[in-house]
Amino acid sequence: MGVFDIKLRTGIDIAGIPLEEHLFMAVVPGLVIGIHETIFGDGAANC
């Protein structure tokens, strides 16, 4: 069992890890970076 118990799984494993957990590994960091850039952006739009 991984971090989250996903009831509706695809049943596809990649290197022994469910496909859904691979998606979490891509989506969660992207979400964190997106939120950080939204809050603390470089300020170029304020010129």
N, C-alpha and C positions, 0 to 999 in steps of 0.2 A: 504494500500500500504506500502511496506517495503522500505528499503533503496534504492534498485534498482528496476526499473520497468522492469521486465523480460517479454518479449513478448512471448517466447516459454516456457510456464510453463507446468509442469507435471500434475498439478491439485491436487497433493497430499499434504494435510496439516497434520502436526504433531503438536499437542497441539496448533492448530490455527495459526501456522507459516508455510509458504510454505517450501516444501522440499529443494528448491534451496537455501533458506536463511540458512537452517541448514548446507548445504554444504559449503556456504561461511564462516560460523562460524568455520568450521574445516580447510578449505583450506587456508584462509588468514593468521591466526596465524602461521600455518605450513610454509607458504612461508616466512613470516617475520623472523621466527627462522632460517630457512634454509639459507636465505641471510645473516643474522647476523653471523651464524657459518662459512659460507664461507669466510666472510671478517675478522672476529675477532676470528677465531678458536683457539684452545688451543695451537697450535704450535707443536704438537707432531710429525707431518710429517716432520718438519725441522731438526730432530735429525740426 
